[in-house]
Amino acid sequence: MKEKLNKLYGECIKELQSIGIDILNEKLIGKIDIQLSKRKTKRYGCCKQEEPERKTRYLENGIIKYGKFNKHTIEISSWVMELKDEIIKNTIIHEIIHCMPYCNNHGNEFKKYAKYINQNLNYNIARVGNKVEDYKKSNIEYKEKENYKYKIECKTCGQTFFRKRLSKNFTRKYRCGKCNGKFTIIEIN
């Protein structure tokens, strides 16, 4: 699985370089390592950042943040490696974008890179993935493995997901990642 991950990561690097994004430029972006996640998780992947660059320090809502980091570790969940290569590469590139300066969230800079890559390389980079659809595209039967207590559904687009527990003000704090709609919570017996 590690060999497959490294092969697909190499393909992503070449594709990004073909449209002018050189992620191997450590001076601009920092050092990037990629590995399989050691934890069982629902997420597709994550980008952990270390060694913040002091010059890029800024204040946001009273919190000190950094725009650029000198070391990034991309972790891809092992269940993602069962899916089609195009879905794995989409996940890798999503996490690579987080390595770019000022892209360590899903804000405007992240969206600019995602849009540019989607247009030039025909990817479908979005803020969130859809496990059910991705399993279907990969011709793998999707089975919900967890015993969830809550089903969360978007009132606008109908997207659903499940949770074992919820924070107190979930419906006030969070909106749908696809359409920004409000959620309704259904308790599962």
Backbone as ProteinMPNN parsed JSONL, in Angstrom:
{"seq_chain_A": "MKEKLNKLYGECIKELQSIGIDILNEKLIGKIDIQLSKRKTKRYGCCKQEEPERKTRYLENGIIKYGKFNKHTIEISSWVMELKDEIIKNTIIHEIIHCMPYCNNHGNEFKKYAKYINQNLNYNIARVGNKVEDYKKSNIEYKEKENYKYKIECKTCGQTFFRKRLSKNFTRKYRCGKCNGKFTIIEIN", "coords_chain_A": {"N_chain_A": [[0.825, -1.199, 0.0], [1.978, 1.208, 0.726], [3.824, 1.592, -1.328], [2.117, 2.025, -3.481], [0.917, 4.401, -2.656], [3.141, 6.156, -2.676], [3.774, 6.054, -5.411], [1.458, 7.2, -6.604], [1.556, 9.705, -5.396], [3.895, 10.705, -6.554], [2.972, 10.903, -9.208], [1.066, 12.91, -8.861], [2.716, 15.071, -8.172], [4.098, 15.471, -10.601], [1.947, 16.151, -12.29], [1.056, 18.535, -11.087], [3.338, 20.103, -11.426], [3.264, 20.346, -14.172], [1.389, 22.317, -14.57], [2.517, 24.517, -13.487], [2.863, 24.54, -10.69], [5.116, 24.078, -8.325], [5.685, 21.905, -6.045], [7.883, 20.852, -4.898], [9.625, 22.799, -4.256], [11.243, 23.619, -1.647], [11.968, 25.958, -0.369], [9.932, 27.771, -0.859], [7.594, 26.337, -0.163], [8.172, 24.396, 1.799], [9.208, 21.331, 3.461], [7.781, 18.276, 2.459], [6.295, 15.363, 3.644], [4.837, 12.193, 3.017], [2.502, 9.789, 4.137], [0.851, 6.74, 5.233], [-2.005, 6.876, 7.298], [-1.856, 6.064, 10.712], [-3.921, 5.706, 12.361], [-7.318, 4.598, 12.8], [-9.745, 6.159, 11.018], [-12.395, 8.402, 10.039], [-11.878, 10.372, 8.284], [-10.578, 11.389, 5.078], [-7.944, 12.221, 4.683], [-5.179, 14.077, 6.15], [-3.301, 17.069, 6.818], [-0.558, 17.699, 8.575], [1.101, 20.304, 10.159], [4.289, 21.713, 10.871], [6.935, 23.591, 12.443], [6.498, 26.586, 12.17], [6.786, 29.542, 10.171], [8.081, 32.419, 11.37], [7.88, 34.991, 10.236], [5.444, 35.003, 8.957], [3.453, 35.296, 10.751], [0.282, 36.072, 12.121], [-2.672, 37.688, 13.466], [-5.801, 36.382, 14.223], [-9.054, 36.737, 15.076], [-8.217, 37.099, 17.722], [-6.43, 35.042, 18.017], [-3.199, 33.717, 17.577], [-1.848, 32.962, 14.484], [-0.241, 31.209, 11.757], [0.965, 31.705, 8.458], [2.65, 30.228, 6.868], [4.437, 27.181, 6.854], [7.339, 25.188, 7.576], [7.546, 22.469, 7.496], [5.675, 19.682, 6.55], [3.39, 17.051, 7.08], [1.701, 14.759, 5.348], [-1.04, 12.71, 5.79], [-2.685, 9.879, 4.682], [-5.685, 8.123, 4.873], [-5.959, 4.603, 5.399], [-8.199, 3.25, 4.39], [-8.917, 4.754, 2.205], [-7.112, 4.011, 0.306], [-8.164, 1.772, -0.86], [-9.862, 2.625, -2.783], [-10.572, 3.918, -6.145], [-7.778, 4.983, -8.175], [-7.97, 7.653, -9.087], [-9.526, 8.891, -7.134], [-7.938, 8.619, -4.886], [-5.732, 10.163, -5.699], [-7.005, 12.628, -5.907], [-7.514, 13.103, -3.217], [-4.866, 13.23, -2.248], [-3.908, 15.515, -3.61], [-5.65, 17.429, -2.561], [-4.71, 17.522, 0.078], [-2.091, 18.348, -0.429], [-2.517, 20.957, -1.269], [-3.054, 22.167, 1.169], [-0.492, 22.463, 2.101], [0.534, 24.657, 0.851], [1.479, 28.132, 1.133], [-0.521, 30.006, 3.384], [-2.752, 28.369, 3.113], [-3.667, 26.634, 5.025], [-6.187, 26.118, 5.899], [-9.635, 25.924, 4.817], [-10.022, 28.263, 3.395], [-10.042, 31.302, 1.354], [-7.574, 31.267, -0.143], [-7.044, 28.509, -0.32], [-9.303, 27.756, -1.811], [-8.797, 29.102, -4.231], [-6.518, 27.753, -5.251], [-7.621, 25.153, -5.444], [-9.669, 25.563, -7.333], [-8.144, 26.359, -9.575], [-6.583, 24.045, -10.035], [-8.627, 22.139, -10.419], [-9.767, 23.138, -12.816], [-7.595, 22.979, -14.63], [-6.54, 20.405, -14.474], [-8.633, 18.666, -14.395], [-9.659, 17.686, -11.937], [-11.623, 17.027, -8.96], [-11.603, 18.668, -6.579], [-12.698, 19.306, -3.416], [-14.026, 20.717, -0.374], [-15.02, 18.788, 1.355], [-15.4, 15.202, 1.234], [-17.356, 12.545, -0.277], [-18.112, 9.669, 0.989], [-19.872, 7.506, 0.392], [-20.514, 7.913, -2.339], [-17.917, 7.791, -3.433], [-17.148, 5.158, -2.864], [-19.039, 3.873, -4.435], [-18.264, 4.736, -7.026], [-15.902, 3.36, -7.157], [-16.687, 0.798, -7.377], [-17.157, -0.712, -5.057], [-18.819, -2.175, -2.356], [-20.42, -0.199, 0.013], [-20.447, -0.194, 3.452], [-21.788, 0.894, 6.435], [-19.883, 0.96, 9.239], [-19.953, 1.615, 11.879], [-21.758, 2.028, 14.991], [-23.932, 4.34, 15.06], [-25.364, 7.154, 16.746], [-26.614, 9.45, 15.908], [-28.081, 10.855, 12.996], [-27.226, 13.17, 10.642], [-28.599, 15.579, 8.601], [-28.603, 17.659, 5.738], [-30.726, 20.373, 5.328], [-31.069, 21.676, 2.94], [-29.573, 20.541, 0.646], [-29.689, 17.839, 1.154], [-27.576, 16.156, 1.844], [-26.17, 13.587, 3.844], [-24.764, 12.478, 6.962], [-23.202, 10.67, 9.661], [-22.981, 10.522, 13.279], [-21.49, 9.593, 16.384], [-21.566, 11.046, 18.68], [-22.535, 14.419, 19.605], [-21.701, 17.901, 19.633], [-22.829, 20.406, 21.947], [-24.054, 22.74, 20.761], [-24.411, 22.072, 18.039], [-26.034, 22.447, 15.654], [-26.134, 25.207, 15.534], [-23.473, 25.973, 15.331], [-22.381, 24.719, 13.043], [-22.451, 24.361, 9.432], [-23.565, 23.055, 6.256], [-21.037, 21.645, 4.24], [-21.186, 21.52, 1.497], [-23.324, 23.146, 0.496], [-23.773, 25.161, 2.307], [-26.031, 25.013, 3.822], [-28.482, 24.62, 6.513], [-28.493, 22.211, 9.226], [-30.4, 19.288, 10.11], [-31.104, 17.192, 12.831], [-31.375, 13.772, 13.362], [-32.301, 11.39, 15.639], [-31.043, 8.169, 16.094], [-32.317, 5.03, 16.914]], "CA_chain_A": [[0.0, 0.0, 0.0], [2.889, 2.352, 0.798], [4.385, 1.776, -2.668], [1.06, 2.62, -4.298], [0.78, 5.791, -2.211], [4.29, 6.908, -3.188], [3.639, 6.14, -6.874], [0.411, 8.182, -6.908], [2.081, 11.003, -4.955], [4.809, 11.11, -7.626], [2.148, 11.323, -10.349], [0.462, 14.199, -8.497], [3.778, 16.073, -8.262], [4.33, 15.742, -12.033], [0.781, 16.859, -12.822], [1.072, 19.905, -10.567], [4.443, 20.803, -12.082], [2.87, 20.635, -15.557], [0.576, 23.548, -14.6], [3.268, 25.599, -12.85], [2.902, 24.474, -9.227], [6.28, 23.272, -7.961], [5.606, 21.628, -4.613], [9.196, 20.393, -4.421], [10.382, 23.993, -3.905], [11.202, 23.663, -0.181], [12.12, 27.344, 0.096], [8.613, 28.395, -0.948], [6.517, 25.542, 0.43], [8.626, 23.609, 2.937], [9.415, 19.911, 3.202], [6.538, 17.513, 2.541], [6.372, 13.908, 3.77], [3.514, 11.576, 2.869], [2.456, 8.463, 4.75], [-0.464, 6.219, 5.567], [-2.406, 7.193, 8.657], [-1.746, 4.927, 11.621], [-5.164, 5.635, 13.122], [-8.554, 4.361, 12.068], [-10.418, 7.448, 11.025], [-13.381, 8.61, 8.985], [-11.405, 11.37, 7.334], [-9.815, 10.917, 3.928], [-6.546, 12.504, 4.951], [-4.941, 15.316, 6.876], [-1.988, 17.668, 6.635], [-0.055, 18.209, 9.846], [2.14, 21.296, 9.879], [5.238, 21.985, 11.946], [7.949, 24.607, 12.201], [5.923, 27.783, 11.541], [7.707, 30.62, 9.807], [7.728, 33.564, 12.215], [7.54, 36.174, 9.425], [4.075, 34.912, 8.448], [2.579, 35.315, 11.922], [-0.794, 37.063, 12.099], [-3.692, 37.537, 14.498], [-7.152, 36.197, 13.686], [-10.007, 36.582, 16.178], [-7.48, 37.021, 18.974], [-5.588, 33.842, 18.031], [-2.006, 33.829, 16.732], [-1.787, 31.934, 13.439], [0.889, 31.331, 10.839], [0.594, 31.487, 7.064], [3.562, 29.308, 6.196], [5.15, 26.228, 7.7], [8.507, 24.636, 6.89], [7.467, 21.021, 7.462], [4.3, 19.188, 6.429], [3.222, 15.606, 7.004], [0.388, 14.393, 4.804], [-1.459, 11.358, 6.145], [-3.834, 9.391, 3.922], [-6.297, 6.992, 5.575], [-5.757, 3.347, 4.674], [-9.411, 2.849, 3.668], [-8.931, 5.509, 0.945], [-6.25, 3.291, -0.627], [-8.977, 0.742, -1.521], [-10.668, 3.28, -3.81], [-9.931, 4.155, -7.441], [-6.602, 5.853, -8.142], [-8.342, 9.064, -9.269], [-10.038, 9.389, -5.853], [-6.757, 8.713, -4.019], [-4.967, 11.324, -6.152], [-7.79, 13.801, -5.535], [-7.257, 13.29, -1.787], [-3.472, 13.663, -2.094], [-3.788, 16.908, -4.052], [-6.348, 18.245, -1.561], [-3.795, 17.717, 1.208], [-0.947, 19.138, -0.918], [-2.929, 22.373, -1.261], [-2.895, 22.651, 2.542], [0.933, 22.755, 2.316], [0.839, 25.937, 0.227], [1.37, 29.241, 2.09], [-1.845, 30.563, 3.692], [-3.807, 27.423, 2.717], [-3.819, 25.613, 6.051], [-7.609, 25.933, 6.182], [-10.379, 25.866, 3.551], [-10.364, 29.65, 3.082], [-9.961, 31.805, -0.021], [-6.364, 30.788, -0.828], [-7.283, 27.099, -0.631], [-10.296, 27.7, -2.888], [-8.149, 29.54, -5.475], [-5.707, 26.638, -5.746], [-8.519, 24.057, -5.814], [-10.328, 25.933, -8.583], [-7.124, 26.337, -10.632], [-6.242, 22.64, -10.301], [-9.818, 21.502, -10.99], [-9.924, 23.591, -14.196], [-6.477, 22.609, -15.483], [-6.211, 18.974, -14.413], [-9.898, 17.923, -14.33], [-9.902, 17.059, -10.638], [-12.83, 17.473, -8.28], [-11.164, 18.955, -5.22], [-13.719, 20.001, -2.64], [-13.716, 20.803, 1.047], [-15.369, 17.496, 1.962], [-15.634, 14.104, 0.302], [-18.586, 11.785, -0.089], [-17.681, 8.276, 1.071], [-20.818, 6.62, -0.287], [-20.305, 8.101, -3.782], [-16.579, 7.331, -3.807], [-17.18, 3.692, -2.878], [-19.829, 3.484, -5.603], [-17.404, 4.946, -8.195], [-14.83, 2.361, -7.115], [-17.349, -0.516, -7.457], [-17.018, -1.392, -3.777], [-20.019, -1.996, -1.545], [-20.167, 0.613, 1.201], [-21.216, -0.579, 4.633], [-21.517, 1.739, 7.601], [-19.319, 0.021, 10.204], [-20.098, 2.111, 13.247], [-23.085, 2.161, 15.579], [-24.096, 5.772, 15.273], [-26.525, 7.573, 17.514], [-27.263, 10.56, 15.224], [-27.988, 11.057, 11.554], [-27.303, 14.601, 10.373], [-29.016, 15.778, 7.216], [-28.705, 19.05, 5.316], [-32.095, 20.72, 4.938], [-31.084, 22.233, 1.585], [-29.135, 19.628, -0.426], [-29.987, 16.461, 1.528], [-26.394, 15.374, 2.198], [-26.29, 13.013, 5.177], [-23.631, 11.83, 7.595], [-23.559, 10.109, 10.955], [-22.101, 10.819, 14.399], [-21.75, 8.869, 17.638], [-21.913, 12.08, 19.665], [-22.612, 15.768, 19.037], [-21.459, 19.008, 20.555], [-24.056, 20.996, 22.469], [-24.67, 23.688, 19.832], [-24.0, 21.615, 16.706], [-26.796, 23.069, 14.563], [-25.817, 26.638, 15.465], [-22.06, 26.147, 14.998], [-21.949, 24.134, 11.773], [-23.266, 24.415, 8.213], [-23.201, 22.063, 5.241], [-19.835, 21.967, 3.474], [-21.498, 21.595, 0.071], [-24.227, 24.231, 0.088], [-23.89, 26.103, 3.412], [-27.369, 24.89, 4.397], [-28.605, 24.26, 7.929], [-28.65, 20.787, 9.477], [-31.414, 18.743, 10.991], [-30.545, 16.022, 13.506], [-32.314, 12.662, 13.583], [-31.724, 10.435, 16.587], [-31.216, 6.79, 15.66], [-32.506, 4.151, 18.094]], "C_chain_A": [[0.866, 1.258, 0.0], [3.491, 2.655, -0.574], [3.371, 2.461, -3.585], [0.887, 4.097, -3.947], [1.917, 6.645, -2.772], [4.227, 7.091, -4.703], [2.621, 7.219, -7.247], [0.833, 9.594, -6.495], [3.033, 11.561, -6.016], [4.058, 11.595, -8.86], [1.525, 12.693, -10.083], [1.485, 15.32, -8.62], [4.005, 16.471, -9.72], [3.17, 16.529, -12.635], [0.762, 18.314, -12.356], [2.193, 20.718, -11.214], [4.072, 21.181, -13.517], [2.009, 21.886, -15.681], [1.223, 24.672, -13.785], [3.286, 25.618, -11.338], [4.023, 23.517, -8.84], [6.281, 23.025, -6.46], [6.918, 21.095, -4.053], [10.101, 21.568, -4.043], [10.286, 24.199, -2.386], [11.322, 25.072, 0.373], [10.757, 28.052, 0.129], [7.569, 27.651, -0.108], [6.933, 24.825, 1.71], [8.78, 22.155, 2.521], [8.097, 19.174, 3.408], [6.856, 16.026, 2.634], [4.956, 13.375, 3.614], [3.575, 10.176, 3.443], [1.009, 8.026, 4.932], [-0.766, 6.56, 7.017], [-2.339, 5.93, 9.512], [-3.032, 4.717, 12.414], [-6.325, 5.252, 12.222], [-9.36, 5.646, 12.16], [-11.411, 7.528, 9.884], [-12.867, 9.555, 7.92], [-10.606, 10.714, 6.21], [-8.318, 11.071, 4.189], [-6.417, 13.75, 5.786], [-3.519, 15.793, 6.594], [-1.585, 18.277, 7.972], [1.12, 19.126, 9.558], [2.981, 21.568, 11.118], [6.19, 23.084, 11.503], [7.381, 25.839, 11.476], [6.992, 28.836, 11.255], [7.245, 31.896, 10.516], [7.283, 34.791, 11.418], [6.08, 36.175, 8.972], [3.042, 34.902, 9.573], [1.525, 36.41, 11.784], [-1.822, 36.73, 13.167], [-5.054, 37.41, 13.837], [-8.088, 35.877, 14.846], [-9.301, 36.364, 17.519], [-6.563, 35.81, 19.096], [-4.401, 34.065, 17.104], [-1.978, 32.654, 15.766], [-0.584, 32.202, 12.558], [0.423, 30.985, 9.428], [1.441, 30.45, 6.367], [4.263, 28.438, 7.233], [6.281, 25.61, 6.889], [8.515, 23.111, 6.831], [6.003, 20.598, 7.466], [4.327, 17.667, 6.4], [1.807, 15.334, 6.54], [0.122, 12.95, 5.192], [-2.714, 11.015, 5.346], [-4.377, 8.164, 4.643], [-6.189, 5.727, 4.739], [-7.004, 2.915, 3.902], [-9.505, 3.57, 2.321], [-8.135, 4.747, -0.122], [-6.973, 2.145, -1.327], [-9.736, 1.319, -2.722], [-9.884, 3.42, -5.115], [-8.778, 5.142, -7.307], [-6.966, 7.326, -8.259], [-8.857, 9.681, -7.965], [-8.878, 9.552, -4.869], [-5.955, 9.96, -4.394], [-5.686, 12.629, -5.815], [-7.557, 14.143, -4.059], [-5.841, 13.812, -1.553], [-3.329, 15.131, -2.473], [-4.516, 17.852, -3.097], [-5.404, 18.546, -0.399], [-2.555, 18.51, 0.807], [-1.29, 20.622, -0.901], [-2.764, 22.961, 0.138], [-1.444, 22.985, 2.87], [1.329, 24.126, 1.752], [0.699, 27.061, 1.271], [-0.061, 29.793, 2.172], [-3.006, 29.671, 3.245], [-4.055, 26.364, 3.787], [-5.246, 25.514, 6.6], [-8.324, 25.869, 4.827], [-10.854, 27.257, 3.131], [-10.138, 30.0, 1.62], [-8.741, 31.305, -0.781], [-6.516, 29.327, -1.233], [-8.225, 26.982, -1.831], [-9.699, 28.115, -4.225], [-7.328, 28.417, -6.083], [-6.597, 25.49, -6.226], [-9.195, 24.344, -7.154], [-9.354, 25.847, -9.769], [-6.779, 24.894, -11.026], [-7.418, 21.907, -10.926], [-9.975, 21.864, -12.47], [-8.843, 23.045, -15.115], [-6.15, 21.122, -15.496], [-7.446, 18.08, -14.289], [-10.067, 17.107, -13.046], [-11.219, 17.581, -10.083], [-12.5, 17.721, -6.804], [-12.223, 19.799, -4.535], [-13.293, 20.001, -1.176], [-13.964, 19.472, 1.744], [-15.585, 16.453, 0.876], [-16.956, 13.428, 0.605], [-18.23, 10.305, -0.169], [-18.57, 7.338, 0.259], [-20.608, 6.7, -1.803], [-18.953, 7.561, -4.226], [-16.482, 5.808, -3.809], [-17.936, 3.196, -4.11], [-18.995, 3.619, -6.879], [-16.313, 3.89, -8.292], [-15.364, 0.929, -7.189], [-17.116, -1.361, -6.205], [-18.274, -1.119, -2.972], [-19.657, -1.239, -0.273], [-21.075, 0.144, 2.328], [-20.804, 0.33, 5.775], [-21.102, 0.804, 8.723], [-19.59, 0.405, 11.649], [-21.553, 2.044, 13.701], [-23.287, 3.617, 15.938], [-25.379, 6.071, 16.016], [-27.318, 8.654, 16.776], [-27.044, 10.508, 13.717], [-28.181, 12.551, 11.329], [-27.606, 14.773, 8.894], [-29.108, 17.268, 6.913], [-30.128, 19.309, 4.835], [-32.175, 21.184, 3.497], [-30.75, 21.195, 0.517], [-29.354, 18.157, -0.094], [-28.782, 15.595, 1.869], [-26.545, 14.866, 3.622], [-24.946, 12.472, 5.653], [-24.044, 11.459, 9.007], [-22.528, 10.475, 12.017], [-22.495, 9.953, 15.6], [-22.167, 9.845, 18.726], [-21.879, 13.446, 18.977], [-22.252, 16.8, 20.093], [-22.8, 19.671, 20.867], [-24.785, 21.878, 21.445], [-24.378, 23.339, 18.374], [-24.72, 22.352, 15.578], [-26.555, 24.568, 14.453], [-24.393, 26.872, 14.978], [-21.713, 25.751, 13.568], [-22.978, 24.276, 10.662], [-22.755, 23.356, 7.248], [-21.99, 22.539, 4.441], [-20.093, 22.106, 1.99], [-22.274, 22.862, -0.29], [-24.421, 25.313, 1.151], [-25.283, 26.083, 4.057], [-27.329, 24.502, 5.867], [-28.871, 22.761, 8.054], [-29.881, 20.488, 10.31], [-30.817, 17.47, 11.561], [-31.65, 15.003, 13.763], [-31.655, 11.677, 14.513], [-32.063, 9.026, 16.139], [-31.332, 5.911, 16.909], [-31.565, 2.999, 18.07]], "O_chain_A": [[0.53, 2.251, -0.645], [3.652, 3.817, -0.946], [3.715, 3.353, -4.359], [0.73, 4.939, -4.832], [1.678, 7.738, -3.285], [4.582, 8.15, -5.221], [2.892, 8.058, -8.107], [0.5, 10.566, -7.174], [2.983, 12.748, -6.337], [4.453, 12.579, -9.486], [1.465, 13.536, -10.978], [1.165, 16.401, -9.116], [4.093, 17.656, -10.041], [3.386, 17.466, -13.403], [0.484, 19.218, -13.144], [2.008, 21.898, -11.515], [4.513, 22.213, -14.022], [1.902, 22.46, -16.764], [0.566, 25.654, -13.437], [3.688, 26.621, -10.747], [3.901, 22.303, -9.002], [6.808, 23.829, -5.691], [7.039, 20.908, -2.842], [11.217, 21.361, -3.566], [9.371, 24.863, -1.898], [10.832, 25.353, 1.466], [10.476, 28.833, 1.038], [6.759, 28.275, 0.577], [6.116, 24.665, 2.617], [8.517, 21.794, 1.375], [7.386, 19.403, 4.387], [7.595, 15.489, 1.809], [3.992, 14.021, 4.025], [4.561, 9.461, 3.266], [0.077, 8.819, 4.805], [0.126, 6.533, 7.864], [-2.73, 4.851, 9.066], [-3.213, 3.684, 13.059], [-6.318, 5.545, 11.026], [-9.62, 6.154, 13.25], [-11.289, 6.816, 8.887], [-13.352, 9.551, 6.789], [-10.039, 9.634, 6.374], [-7.534, 10.155, 3.942], [-7.41, 14.408, 6.099], [-2.656, 15.017, 6.185], [-2.19, 19.242, 8.439], [2.026, 18.77, 8.804], [2.478, 21.643, 12.239], [6.235, 23.451, 10.329], [7.728, 26.106, 10.325], [7.96, 28.989, 11.998], [6.14, 32.382, 10.276], [6.416, 35.544, 11.863], [5.537, 37.228, 8.637], [1.886, 34.538, 9.356], [1.831, 37.532, 11.382], [-1.838, 35.623, 13.704], [-5.422, 38.228, 12.994], [-7.926, 34.859, 15.518], [-9.732, 35.554, 18.338], [-5.983, 35.574, 20.156], [-4.564, 34.543, 15.982], [-2.072, 31.497, 16.175], [0.014, 33.277, 12.603], [-0.402, 30.093, 9.231], [1.008, 29.852, 5.382], [4.626, 28.887, 8.32], [6.196, 25.518, 5.664], [9.385, 22.52, 6.191], [5.201, 21.079, 8.266], [5.194, 17.069, 5.764], [0.838, 15.635, 7.238], [0.95, 12.07, 4.955], [-3.683, 11.773, 5.339], [-3.614, 7.261, 4.988], [-6.312, 5.772, 3.515], [-6.881, 2.275, 2.857], [-10.114, 3.046, 1.389], [-8.447, 4.828, -1.31], [-6.45, 1.595, -2.296], [-10.198, 0.569, -3.582], [-8.701, 3.09, -5.186], [-8.793, 6.021, -6.445], [-6.348, 8.167, -7.606], [-8.645, 10.869, -7.72], [-8.844, 10.516, -4.104], [-5.545, 10.725, -3.521], [-5.044, 13.623, -5.476], [-7.42, 15.311, -3.695], [-5.638, 14.727, -0.755], [-2.705, 15.905, -1.747], [-4.043, 18.961, -2.849], [-5.31, 19.687, 0.053], [-2.02, 19.267, 1.617], [-0.448, 21.451, -0.557], [-2.379, 24.121, 0.282], [-1.187, 23.72, 3.823], [2.354, 24.684, 2.143], [-0.112, 26.949, 2.191], [-0.714, 30.014, 1.152], [-4.115, 30.159, 3.025], [-4.599, 25.302, 3.485], [-5.477, 24.899, 7.641], [-7.665, 25.768, 3.793], [-11.946, 27.413, 2.584], [-10.053, 29.123, 0.76], [-8.857, 30.951, -1.954], [-6.163, 28.945, -2.349], [-7.974, 26.204, -2.752], [-10.053, 27.544, -5.257], [-7.42, 28.151, -7.282], [-6.356, 24.92, -7.29], [-9.281, 23.463, -8.009], [-9.7, 25.328, -10.83], [-6.696, 24.571, -12.21], [-7.234, 21.134, -11.866], [-10.282, 20.997, -13.289], [-9.128, 22.684, -16.257], [-5.538, 20.636, -16.447], [-7.318, 16.871, -14.1], [-10.557, 15.979, -13.076], [-11.848, 18.464, -10.666], [-13.043, 17.072, -5.91], [-12.594, 20.869, -5.017], [-12.314, 19.356, -0.802], [-13.2, 19.076, 2.625], [-15.913, 16.786, -0.263], [-17.593, 13.707, 1.621], [-18.067, 9.754, -1.257], [-18.076, 6.479, -0.472], [-20.533, 5.671, -2.474], [-18.853, 6.938, -5.284], [-15.806, 5.23, -4.661], [-17.531, 2.226, -4.749], [-19.011, 2.724, -7.724], [-15.854, 3.563, -9.387], [-14.604, -0.033, -7.079], [-16.904, -2.571, -6.288], [-18.745, 0.016, -2.905], [-18.709, -1.594, 0.427], [-22.297, 0.09, 2.187], [-19.617, 0.51, 6.046], [-21.883, -0.059, 9.125], [-19.459, -0.429, 12.545], [-22.466, 2.008, 12.877], [-22.861, 4.07, 17.0], [-26.357, 5.329, 15.923], [-28.527, 8.783, 16.969], [-25.965, 10.16, 13.238], [-29.175, 13.129, 11.768], [-26.944, 14.181, 8.041], [-29.621, 18.046, 7.718], [-30.667, 18.55, 4.03], [-33.238, 21.098, 2.883], [-31.533, 20.98, -0.408], [-29.22, 17.306, -0.973], [-28.945, 14.41, 2.158], [-26.987, 15.598, 4.507], [-24.104, 12.064, 4.853], [-25.096, 11.877, 9.491], [-21.359, 10.708, 11.711], [-23.666, 9.629, 15.8], [-22.999, 9.533, 19.579], [-21.278, 13.61, 17.916], [-22.471, 16.596, 21.287], [-23.775, 19.508, 20.133], [-26.001, 21.767, 21.287], [-24.126, 24.231, 17.563], [-24.076, 22.829, 14.643], [-26.752, 25.144, 13.384], [-24.129, 27.856, 14.288], [-20.851, 26.37, 12.944], [-24.186, 24.307, 10.898], [-21.653, 22.832, 7.406], [-21.927, 23.694, 4.02], [-19.309, 22.74, 1.284], [-21.938, 23.561, -1.245], [-25.152, 26.278, 0.925], [-25.663, 27.024, 4.754], [-26.289, 24.11, 6.396], [-29.394, 22.124, 7.139], [-30.341, 21.312, 11.101], [-30.105, 16.746, 10.864], [-32.708, 15.325, 14.304], [-30.57, 11.174, 14.221], [-33.217, 8.717, 15.841], [-30.54, 6.038, 17.843], [-31.584, 2.167, 18.976]]}, "name": "protein", "num_of_chains": 1, "seq": "MKEKLNKLYGECIKELQSIGIDILNEKLIGKIDIQLSKRKTKRYGCCKQEEPERKTRYLENGIIKYGKFNKHTIEISSWVMELKDEIIKNTIIHEIIHCMPYCNNHGNEFKKYAKYINQNLNYNIARVGNKVEDYKKSNIEYKEKENYKYKIECKTCGQTFFRKRLSKNFTRKYRCGKCNGKFTIIEIN"}
